[in-house]
Amino acid sequence: MIRWIALFALLLASPVMAQTNIDLGGITTNPNAPVEVAADSLSVDQDSGTAVFEGNVLIGQGDLRIGAARAQVVYDSATGGIASFAASGGVTFTTATEAAEAQNANYDLTNGKLVLSGEVLLTQGPSALSADRMTIDVETGNAQMEGRVRTVFQQGN
């Protein structure tokens, strides 16, 4: 028992606690798959190649769902497809097996990276992790959490 307490104390004191890698096995999203966006309103700026969705924004791609108050979409000038988007105003992120909350999200479809920032809370079943920032590779399901990472792992049957 003392050995476990010593190990736990060592881990708490270690700088490794500032960053952790996790596996989000439920994400099977293809960054090239169609992106669906629904919102209460839409403003399009042809000159800048952007669109702003506001009010009850829901973005879907494969099993990935992101909800927010506002999302700004940037279109690729060469293809006309969505290159990236930034969501803000209390963002929720869900897959078949995970859920997360954050203040903001930035999704770069060209490189398949989704970054959640600001009071990130990830739940996987009964376990929870929180951090300042989480970066997800949506092709592999690998994620990295940074900035005062805290966790609760449920033990048991």
Sequence and secondary structure as in RCSB ss.txt:
>XXXX:A:sequence
MIRWIALFALLLASPVMAQTNIDLGGITTNPNAPVEVAADSLSVDQDSGTAVFEGNVLIGQGDLRIGAARAQVVY
DSATGGIASFAASGGVTFTTATEAAEAQNANYDLTNGKLVLSGEVLLTQGPSALSADRMTIDVETGNAQMEGRVR
TVFQQGN
>XXXX:A:secstr
 HHHHHHHHHHHHSGGGGEEEEE TT    TTS  EEE SEEEEETTTTEEEEEEEEEEEETTEEEEEEEEEEEE
 TTT SEEEEEEEEEEEEE SSEEEEEEEEEEETTTTEEEEEEEEEEEETTEEEEEEEEEEETTT EEEEESS E
EE     
